[in-house]
Amino acid sequence: MVFVWMGFLNEGAEPDQQVQMETTSFLEQPYITIRAAGALRDNDGKRAGMMMIFEADSLEAANALVANSPF
């Protein structure tokens, strides 16, 4: 199945270098195929979160993946 997930930063939060490194590691996981992923921006162009389109065998597997997200 294909899933779309959006994760948001807390209001006023700015992703620092640590969050960027965690995001890279999160996206490099080898267990689930990620078709696309990218930053979400607010009206001022600041990063507000992330959207990802990915494949998973079940809703439970999809939930397990996003539970480990830094967002």
N, C-alpha and C positions, 0 to 999 in steps of 0.2 A: 504494500500500500504506500501511497505517497502522502506525506504530511507537510504542512506549512506551519512554522512556529515563529512567533515574534517574542523576543525578550527585550525588556526595557530597563534602562538605568533608572535609579531613583532620581527624583527631581533634584536638579542642582548638582548631581554627581558628574564628574568628568572622568572618562576612562584614563587611567594612568598606565605607565609602562607595564606594571604587573598584570593589569586586566588584559592588556593587549597580548602578553605572553600566554596567559591562561586561555584566551580565546583561540590563539593559534594552536595550542595543544588540544583544545576541545575539538576543533575542526579537523585535526589530523587523526582522530581516532579511526581505527581500521575496521570497525565492526558494522557500521551502517553507512550506506552510500549517501553522500551529500551531493545533491544535484546543483545547488546554488546557495550562496550565502553572501550577505552584505550588510553594510551599516545602514541604520535608519537615522535620518537627520530631522532636527526640529526646524521651525520656521526661520531660525537664524543660521542654519547650516551646521549647528553643533551636533555631535553624535548623541543620539537619544537611545539607541539600542541596536538590535540585530534581527534580521529576518533570515530564515533558513528553510529550504525545501529539501526534504530528504526521504529516503525509502526506509521502511521498517516492516517487519513481519506482522506486528500487532500494535495496538494502542499501548499496551503495557511496555513494549520495547521502545516505542517513541517517547513515552513518559520517562522511562529510565534514562534515555539519552539526554533530554532537556533538563532533567533534575540535576545533572552534573555541569550545567552551563554556568559560566561566570556572570551571566546576566539574570 
